[in-house]
Amino acid sequence: MTPTAQALRRPSNPDGLKPARSMAAAPAASVMLRDVDAHLVDGLRRREASAFADLVDRHQESMLRVARCYVGSRATAEDVVQETWLAVLQGVDRFDGRSTLKTWMYRILTNRAKTTGQRERRTLLAPYMASPLDSWQQTTEDCVIAAEGVSLVSAAINELPRLQRRVITLRDVDCRSAREACDILGLSEANQRVLLHRARAKVRLWLAASL
């Protein structure tokens, strides 16, 4: 056998151990990822549109899916992601590299999504609760109860007569003012008030029977 053939020949490995060179592959990959982070961070700090577009292309849909786990609609999730991108651009000069760029971005995203989701639940449940939600201790159990309450409120609203459902959706889900609801539905203020009162009373009864 020629020396070249001997050099190319894979050595025998009776113990089934991996060659030592494969053990060093992971650190090399890690260094390469860090280099990619550094390139993107430098581009963002120089306010290069191409660096930002690259980041958006990579993470936009994934960030939307994460945000959607915490908030009630895709539209709200899109708002959360938009706020996150703004925070990334504003904060990139302070990024210190102790985590990956992706980890740092997703930490911003989840914090904003959690806050938005909590605010949504407070807004939706507040008209139907005996005690203000601001007085709740934010324990895991309370968050589960709040999530269940939101689901029950949504189910109750869907069972309401059409006009009551439209009024309560505008006022308590979309957070429209009484005047806006009247204009949209063509109602007098008195009729809007009566319909909203009846709708909320029915939802409270539904919650009382279900919780």
Buried (B, 14 or more C-beta within 10 A) or exposed (E): EEEEEEEEEEEEEEEEEEEEEEEEEEEEEEEEEEEEBEEBBEBBEEEEEEBBEBBBEEBEEEBBEBBBEBBBEEEBBBBBBEBBBEBBBEEBEEBEEEEBBBEBBBEBBBBBBBEBBBEBBBBBBEBBBEEEBEEBEEEEEEBEBBEEBBEBBBEBBEEBEEBBBBBBBBBBBEEBEBEBBBEBBEBEEEBBBBBBEBBBEBBBEBBEEEE
